[in-house]
Amino acid sequence: MKDVATNMPDYESAYANERLEVPEYYNFGFDVVDKWADDRTKLALISVDSDGENVQHHTFWDLKILSNKYANALRDRGIKKGDRVFIMLPRIPEWYVVMLGLMKLGALPMPGTTLLTPKDIEYRINTAEAVMAITDEENSGKVDEAAGGCKTLEHLAVVKGEKRGWLSYDEEMAGASSVLENVERTRSDDPLLIYFTSGTVGYPKMVLHTQASCAIGHTISAKYWHDLNATDLMWTLSDTGWAKAAYGKLFGQWTLGAAVMQHDARGRFDAPLTLSLLEKHGATGFCAPPTAYRMLVLEDLSKYNLDNLRHCTGAGEPLNPEVMKQWEDGTGHVIYDGYGQTETVLLVGNFRCNEVRPGSMGLPAPGFTIGVVDEQGVEVPAGEEGQIAVKIKPERPVGLFQEYWRDQEAMDRSFLGDWYLTGDKAYKDEDGYFWFVGRADDVIISAGYRIGPFEVESALIQHPAVAESAVVASPDPVRGDVVKAFVILAPDYVASDELVISIQDHVKNATAPYKYPRSVEFVTELPKTVSGKIRRVELRQMELDKAGQ
């Protein structure tokens, strides 16, 4: 096992003294990638194809040249600072080139997972008034279907293929200059990117991050939680469309000079292939969601030589202690759990210098004051449950998002007095360790995916057999929670296994497939308030009681 000194030998000192420097002007593409490119041999990216066979290596110099060319190609098409651009690409090198090219221009990437449906895509493009959509040939049909309803969309671009009427990535790159000049500078408080995140009510909200909040802020995630140095190779299991990519595949890692690795995984998670790639490429840092760890520990870990592996982290949902023990027994490595949101960088984590208490979220990350508060925004005593909150006064922390763009109602719900409310419930023990309890609202976290019940219920009601429905989280040993739908049938429909499959298939087609209800229960009534609102909290508690939790 490679022994590299931790970036945090003493938690108290790091927590007390960490202050991220935020200059007046900043651009991740120029100030990080291009500066590391001064060493033309320094590795930035290892990309492995879906079979795990073909491997591409890119240095920071390679990415500087490629992103300059794509930025010039975009600028020739009229893309400018402030423009929103929808990106839906798999885990391929071109994703990085596209992201960096847009960032250098000050345009705002809107990353989306390839699991999105045409309806999802249309909603995102229209809500943000995006002017361009970039995807690969495999997913271009979905974008084509959505494009007809998108009035602001001016350009469609395809990567890895050709499509009539679309801009070709290869052709655009072939004719572009590798020298990028006369670009308007970006300030640290300028918008950097937009992520969409599911909520309790309505469709996904736009999370707007600035250069500082995301590009600079994620230095905390990579330095202290991932414990990275310039000699490390980090592999974070994440789709390019999720905020986890910002946490583990891009900003903080490259700021510190570490290389990153990606595997163009398609379909069901392949635990043996993941372990063999971890061995073959010698990643020193590894981050995976609990669902992946639960599947990895089912393999014979002794078959794999993981001597290069130095540090393991997990995030996305709470990790149960038994899996942590099995991973440590099989690899010799502790899993350091961490907690953050699409709206933030790492907020709470387990760090190498501290005792790991299995099942605990850990301690507040340097740069943040984290509390557990009641409904009035007052901190509660140790041992008492409340909502995890981030102190925003007298000074707003660097790693906190700018706003829910164009959604004042969501802003009003999420900020209370001196606090930003995360929507997650926890308690602190006497030593300040945080222990996750669950969501304060009805959002479902399943296998690391954040799923809003409204989106699933909206899809369910489109099925002719569904008269009314309610969607909640139901405990699951592998995924943490799964989506469960309670369904009241329309007249003339009879409950059956075939109808369950029909309803599930319908939801898979109506919204992103990962949102479909893995469990469907037919009922004759739903618990409601006096005003007629469904009491999902009551249904959720029923599921917890069934699971003995």
C-alpha positions in Angstrom: 0.0 0.0 0.0 1.4 3.4 -1.1 2.1 5.6 1.9 1.6 9.3 1.2 1.2 11.9 4.0 -2.3 13.2 4.6 -3.2 16.8 3.8 -4.8 17.0 7.2 -2.5 15.7 9.9 -4.5 17.6 12.5 -8.2 18.3 12.1 -8.5 21.1 14.6 -5.7 23.1 13.0 -7.0 22.6 9.5 -10.6 23.5 10.5 -9.5 26.6 12.3 -7.1 27.9 9.7 -8.4 26.9 6.2 -9.3 29.9 4.1 -9.8 29.5 0.4 -8.3 32.4 -1.6 -10.8 33.9 -4.0 -9.3 36.3 -6.5 -11.3 39.0 -8.3 -10.9 37.2 -11.6 -10.9 33.4 -12.1 -11.4 30.8 -14.8 -10.9 27.2 -14.1 -9.9 26.4 -17.7 -7.2 29.1 -17.8 -6.1 29.2 -14.2 -6.0 25.5 -13.5 -5.8 23.4 -16.7 -3.7 25.7 -18.7 -1.3 26.4 -15.8 -0.7 22.7 -15.2 -0.1 22.4 -19.0 3.2 24.3 -18.6 4.5 20.8 -18.0 3.6 19.2 -21.3 4.0 15.7 -19.9 1.8 15.9 -16.8 -1.0 13.4 -17.0 -4.5 14.7 -16.5 -6.9 12.0 -17.7 -7.1 8.3 -18.3 -10.2 7.1 -20.2 -11.2 3.5 -20.6 -13.8 2.3 -23.0 -16.9 0.3 -21.9 -15.2 -3.1 -22.3 -12.2 -2.0 -20.3 -9.9 -2.6 -23.1 -9.1 0.5 -25.1 -7.4 3.2 -23.1 -6.7 6.9 -23.9 -4.3 9.1 -22.0 -4.5 12.9 -22.1 -2.1 15.4 -20.5 -3.0 18.8 -19.3 -1.3 20.1 -22.5 -3.6 17.9 -24.6 -6.6 19.3 -22.9 -5.4 22.9 -23.2 -5.1 22.6 -26.9 -8.3 20.6 -27.4 -10.4 23.0 -25.3 -8.9 26.0 -27.0 -9.9 24.6 -30.3 -13.5 23.8 -29.2 -13.8 27.2 -27.6 -12.9 28.8 -30.9 -15.3 26.5 -32.7 -18.1 27.5 -30.3 -17.3 31.2 -30.6 -17.4 31.0 -34.4 -21.0 29.7 -33.9 -21.9 32.7 -31.8 -21.7 31.1 -28.3 -20.7 33.7 -25.8 -20.3 34.5 -22.1 -23.5 33.7 -20.2 -25.0 31.4 -22.8 -26.5 28.2 -21.5 -25.5 24.9 -23.3 -27.1 21.5 -22.5 -24.6 18.7 -22.5 -25.5 15.0 -22.4 -22.4 12.8 -23.0 -21.3 9.5 -21.6 -17.9 9.1 -19.8 -15.7 9.9 -22.8 -12.8 12.3 -23.1 -14.8 14.7 -25.3 -17.0 15.6 -22.2 -14.0 17.2 -20.7 -13.1 19.1 -23.9 -16.6 20.4 -24.2 -16.9 21.4 -20.6 -13.6 23.2 -20.6 -14.2 24.9 -24.0 -17.5 26.4 -22.6 -15.9 27.4 -19.3 -13.1 29.3 -21.1 -15.7 31.4 -23.0 -17.7 32.0 -19.8 -20.7 30.0 -21.2 -22.6 27.9 -18.8 -22.6 24.1 -19.2 -25.7 22.3 -18.1 -24.6 18.6 -17.7 -27.3 16.0 -17.9 -27.2 12.2 -17.5 -27.7 10.1 -20.6 -30.6 8.5 -18.8 -32.7 11.6 -19.4 -35.8 11.2 -21.6 -36.9 13.7 -24.4 -39.4 15.2 -21.9 -36.6 15.8 -19.4 -34.3 17.3 -22.0 -37.0 19.7 -23.3 -37.8 20.8 -19.8 -34.1 21.6 -19.0 -33.5 23.4 -22.3 -36.6 25.5 -22.0 -36.3 26.3 -18.3 -32.7 27.6 -18.8 -33.3 29.0 -22.3 -30.4 27.1 -23.6 -29.1 28.0 -27.1 -27.2 24.8 -27.8 -27.4 21.1 -27.1 -24.4 18.7 -27.4 -24.7 14.9 -27.2 -23.4 11.8 -28.9 -24.9 9.9 -31.8 -26.4 7.3 -29.6 -28.5 9.8 -27.7 -29.1 12.3 -30.5 -32.6 10.9 -31.2 -33.8 11.9 -27.8 -32.5 15.5 -28.3 -34.0 15.6 -31.7 -37.4 14.7 -30.3 -37.1 17.4 -27.7 -35.7 20.1 -30.0 -39.0 20.8 -31.7 -40.4 22.2 -28.5 -37.4 24.4 -27.7 -37.7 27.9 -29.1 -34.3 29.2 -27.8 -32.3 26.3 -29.2 -30.1 27.4 -32.1 -27.5 24.7 -32.5 -27.3 20.9 -32.2 -23.9 19.3 -32.0 -23.1 15.6 -32.2 -20.0 13.9 -30.8 -18.8 10.5 -31.8 -20.7 10.3 -35.1 -22.4 12.3 -37.8 -26.0 13.5 -38.1 -27.6 15.4 -40.9 -28.4 19.0 -39.9 -26.2 18.8 -36.8 -22.7 20.3 -36.2 -20.1 17.6 -36.2 -17.6 17.8 -33.3 -14.8 16.3 -35.4 -15.4 18.7 -38.3 -15.6 21.7 -36.0 -12.3 20.7 -34.3 -10.5 20.0 -37.5 -11.0 23.6 -38.7 -10.4 25.4 -35.4 -7.4 27.2 -34.1 -5.5 25.9 -31.1 -4.7 29.4 -30.0 -7.5 31.1 -28.0 -7.2 34.9 -27.7 -9.3 37.9 -26.9 -11.7 36.1 -24.5 -13.7 38.2 -22.0 -12.4 37.5 -18.5 -14.6 35.8 -16.0 -14.9 37.0 -12.4 -14.9 34.6 -9.5 -18.5 35.5 -8.9 -19.5 34.9 -12.5 -21.8 31.9 -13.2 -19.9 28.7 -14.0 -22.5 26.0 -14.6 -26.0 24.8 -13.8 -27.1 21.5 -12.4 -30.7 20.4 -12.1 -31.8 18.8 -8.8 -35.0 17.2 -7.9 -37.2 18.6 -5.2 -40.4 17.7 -3.3 -42.7 19.8 -5.4 -42.6 20.6 -9.1 -39.9 19.7 -11.6 -36.1 19.9 -11.0 -34.7 23.2 -9.8 -31.7 24.9 -11.5 -28.7 25.0 -9.1 -26.5 27.9 -10.2 -22.8 27.7 -9.2 -20.2 30.4 -9.7 -16.5 30.0 -10.5 -15.8 30.4 -6.8 -18.5 28.2 -5.3 -17.7 25.2 -7.5 -14.3 25.5 -9.2 -12.5 26.9 -6.2 -14.8 25.5 -3.5 -14.2 21.9 -4.5 -10.6 22.2 -3.5 -11.9 21.4 0.0 -13.5 18.1 -1.3 -10.3 17.0 -3.0 -7.7 18.2 -0.5 -9.2 17.0 2.7 -11.7 14.3 1.9 -10.1 12.6 -1.1 -6.7 13.5 0.4 -5.1 14.1 -3.0 -1.7 15.2 -4.1 -0.2 16.0 -7.5 1.1 12.4 -7.9 -2.3 10.8 -7.3 -4.7 9.1 -9.8 -8.3 9.5 -8.7 -11.2 7.3 -9.9 -14.7 8.4 -8.9 -17.6 6.3 -10.1 -20.0 8.9 -11.4 -22.0 9.7 -14.5 -20.9 12.9 -16.2 -24.4 14.3 -15.6 -24.3 14.3 -11.9 -22.8 16.8 -9.4 -20.7 13.9 -8.2 -18.6 14.5 -11.3 -17.8 18.0 -10.0 -16.9 16.5 -6.7 -14.6 13.7 -7.9 -13.7 14.0 -11.6 -12.8 17.5 -12.4 -12.5 20.6 -10.2 -10.7 19.9 -7.0 -8.7 17.0 -8.4 -7.1 19.1 -11.2 -6.7 22.1 -9.0 -4.3 19.9 -6.9 -2.7 18.5 -10.0 -4.0 14.9 -9.5 -4.9 12.9 -12.6 -8.4 11.4 -12.9 -9.7 8.2 -14.4 -13.0 7.4 -16.0 -14.6 4.2 -17.3 -17.3 4.5 -20.0 -19.6 2.1 -18.1 -22.9 1.3 -19.8 -25.8 -0.6 -18.3 -25.6 -2.6 -15.1 -22.7 -2.0 -12.7 -20.0 -4.6 -13.3 -18.2 -5.3 -10.0 -15.5 -7.7 -11.3 -14.6 -5.3 -14.2 -14.4 -2.4 -11.8 -12.0 -4.2 -9.5 -9.9 -5.4 -12.4 -9.6 -1.8 -13.7 -8.8 -0.5 -10.3 -5.9 -3.1 -10.2 -4.8 -2.6 -13.8 -4.5 1.2 -13.8 -3.3 1.6 -10.2 -5.6 4.2 -9.0 -4.5 5.6 -5.7 -7.8 7.2 -4.8 -11.2 5.6 -5.2 -14.7 7.0 -4.5 -17.9 5.1 -5.1 -21.5 5.2 -3.9 -22.6 2.8 -1.2 -24.6 0.8 -3.8 -21.3 0.0 -5.6 -19.5 -0.9 -2.5 -22.3 -3.3 -1.5 -21.8 -5.1 -4.8 -18.0 -5.0 -4.7 -17.8 -6.7 -1.3 -19.7 -9.6 -2.7 -16.7 -10.4 -4.9 -13.5 -12.3 -3.8 -11.5 -9.2 -3.0 -8.3 -11.3 -2.4 -8.1 -12.0 -6.1 -7.2 -8.4 -6.9 -3.8 -6.6 -6.3 -4.8 -3.2 -5.0 -1.4 -2.3 -3.6 -1.4 1.2 -5.3 -4.7 2.0 -3.7 -4.2 4.5 -0.8 -7.5 6.1 0.1 -11.2 5.1 -0.3 -14.2 7.4 0.1 -18.0 6.9 -0.3 -20.9 9.3 -0.7 -24.4 9.6 -2.0 -26.2 8.0 0.9 -25.3 6.6 4.3 -23.0 3.6 4.2 -23.8 0.7 6.6 -21.0 -0.4 9.0 -21.1 -4.0 7.8 -20.1 -3.1 4.3 -17.3 -0.9 5.6 -16.0 -3.8 7.6 -16.2 -6.2 4.7 -14.3 -3.7 2.4 -11.6 -3.1 5.1 -11.2 -6.9 5.7 -10.9 -7.5 2.0 -8.7 -4.6 1.0 -7.1 -3.2 4.1 -8.8 0.1 3.5 -11.2 2.1 5.5 -14.1 3.8 3.6 -14.2 7.5 4.6 -17.8 8.5 4.1 -18.6 12.1 3.1 -21.7 14.3 2.8 -22.5 17.1 0.4 -25.2 18.2 -2.0 -25.6 19.4 -5.6 -25.8 22.9 -4.0 -22.5 22.6 -2.1 -19.1 21.0 -2.0 -18.2 18.6 0.8 -19.9 19.7 4.0 -19.3 16.9 6.5 -16.8 14.1 6.2 -14.6 11.4 7.7 -11.0 12.4 7.4 -7.8 10.3 7.7 -6.6 12.1 10.8 -9.8 11.4 12.7 -11.4 8.3 14.2 -14.0 6.8 11.9 -17.2 5.9 13.6 -18.9 3.5 11.3 -22.3 4.8 10.2 -21.4 8.4 11.1 -21.2 11.2 8.5 -18.1 12.6 10.3 -17.2 16.1 11.2 -17.7 19.5 9.4 -15.4 20.2 6.5 -12.9 23.0 6.9 -14.4 26.3 5.6 -17.9 25.5 6.9 -19.9 26.0 10.1 -22.5 23.2 10.1 -25.3 23.0 12.6 -28.4 20.9 13.4 -31.4 23.3 13.7 -35.1 23.2 14.5 -37.9 24.7 12.4 -37.1 28.1 13.7 -33.5 27.9 12.7 -32.3 27.5 16.3 -29.5 24.9 17.0 -30.6 21.9 19.0 -28.7 20.1 21.7 -26.4 17.1 21.1 -28.5 13.9 20.5 -31.6 15.8 19.3 -32.7 15.5 15.7 -33.0 18.5 13.4 -32.1 19.7 10.0 -28.5 19.9 8.8 -27.8 23.6 8.1 -24.9 25.7 6.8 -24.1 29.0 8.5 -24.2 31.8 5.9 -23.6 34.8 8.2 -21.6 36.8 8.9 -19.7 35.3 5.9 -21.1 33.2 3.2 -18.9 30.1 2.7 -17.1 29.7 -0.7 -18.5 26.3 -1.6 -22.2 27.2 -1.4 -24.2 27.6 -4.6 -25.2 31.1 -5.8 -29.0 30.4 -6.0 -31.8 28.4 -7.3 -31.9 30.3 -10.5 -35.3 31.8 -11.4 -37.0 30.2 -8.4 -37.5 32.6 -5.5 -40.0 30.2 -3.8 -37.3 27.5 -3.6 -34.8 30.1 -2.2 -37.3 31.2 0.4 -37.8 27.6 1.5 -34.1 26.9 1.8 -32.8 29.9 3.6 -33.8 30.7 7.2 -32.1 33.5 9.2 -28.4 32.7 9.4 -28.7 29.3 7.8 -29.0 27.5 4.5 -31.2 24.4 5.1 -30.1 21.3 3.4 -33.4 19.4 3.7 -31.6 16.5 5.4 -32.1 15.4 9.0 -29.4 14.4 11.4 -28.2 14.7 15.0 -24.8 15.4 16.5 -23.2 13.3 19.3 -21.3 14.9 22.2 -18.1 14.9 20.2 -19.6 16.8 17.3 -19.9 13.8 14.9 -23.0 14.0 12.6 -25.4 11.0 12.2 -27.7 10.9 9.2 -31.4 10.3 9.9 -33.2 10.9 6.6 -34.7 13.6 4.4 -36.7 16.3 6.0 -38.9 16.3 2.9 -40.1 13.6 0.6 -37.2 13.5 -1.8 -36.0 9.9 -2.3 -32.3 9.0 -2.4 -31.9 5.6 -4.2 -28.5 4.2 -5.1 -27.2 7.8 -4.9 -29.9 9.1 -7.3 -32.0 12.0 -6.0 -35.6 11.5 -7.1 -38.6 13.8 -6.6 -41.9 12.1 -5.9 -43.8 14.7 -8.0 -41.9 13.6 -11.1 -42.8 10.0 -10.6 -46.4 10.7 -9.7 -46.7 12.9 -12.8 -45.6 10.0 -14.9 -47.8 7.5 -13.1 -51.0 9.5 -13.6 -50.5 9.3 -17.4 -51.1 5.5 -17.3 -54.8 4.8 -17.9 -55.0 2.4 -15.0 -53.8 4.9 -12.4 -56.5 7.1 -10.8 -54.3 8.5 -8.1 -50.8 7.7 -6.6 -48.3 8.5 -3.9 -44.6 7.8 -4.2 -42.2 7.3 -1.2 -38.9 5.8 -0.3 -38.9 2.1 0.8 -35.9 0.6 2.6 -33.8 -1.8 0.4 -30.7 -3.7 1.5 -28.7 -2.9 -1.7 -29.9 0.5 -2.9 -30.6 2.0 0.5 -34.0 3.0 -0.6 -36.1 2.3 -3.6 -39.0 4.1 -5.1 -42.4 2.7 -4.0 -45.7 3.7 -5.6 -49.0 3.4 -3.8 -51.6 3.3 -6.6 -55.4 3.7 -6.6 -56.7 2.0 -9.7 -59.1 3.6 -12.2 -62.5 2.0 -12.7 -62.5 -1.3 -14.6 -58.9 -2.1 -13.8 -57.9 -5.1 -11.6 -54.7 -5.5 -9.7 -52.2 -8.0 -11.2 -48.5 -8.7 -11.7 -48.9 -7.9 -15.4 -50.4 -4.5 -14.5 -47.5 -3.8 -12.2 -45.1 -4.4 -15.1 -47.1 -2.3 -17.4 -47.1 0.6 -15.0 -43.3 0.2 -14.4 -42.6 0.1 -18.1 -44.7 3.2 -18.7 -42.8 5.2 -16.1 -39.5 4.1 -17.5 -40.6 5.6 -20.9 -42.2 8.7 -19.4 -39.3 9.8 -17.3 -35.7 8.9 -16.7 -35.6 5.1 -16.2 -33.8 5.3 -12.8 -37.0 6.9 -11.4 -39.4 4.0 -12.0 -41.1 2.4 -9.0 -39.4 -0.9 -8.2 -42.3 -1.6 -5.9 -46.0 -1.0 -6.6 -48.8 -1.6 -4.1 -52.4 -1.2 -5.0 -54.6 0.5 -2.4 -58.2 1.8 -2.2 -57.3 5.0 -0.4 -54.3 7.2 0.5 -53.8 9.1 3.8 -54.5 12.8 3.4 -54.6 16.0 5.4 -57.9 17.8 6.0 -57.1 20.0 3.0 -56.6 17.0 0.8 -52.8 16.8 0.6 -51.3 13.3 0.6 -49.4 12.5 3.8 -46.4 10.8 2.3 -44.8 10.9 5.7 -47.3 8.4 6.9 -46.7 6.0 4.0 -43.0 6.4 4.5 -43.3 5.4 8.1 -45.3 2.4 7.2 -42.4 1.2 5.0 -39.9 1.8 7.7 -42.1 -0.2 10.2 -42.3 -3.1 7.7 -38.5 -3.1 7.4 -38.2 -3.0 11.2 -36.4 0.4 11.2 
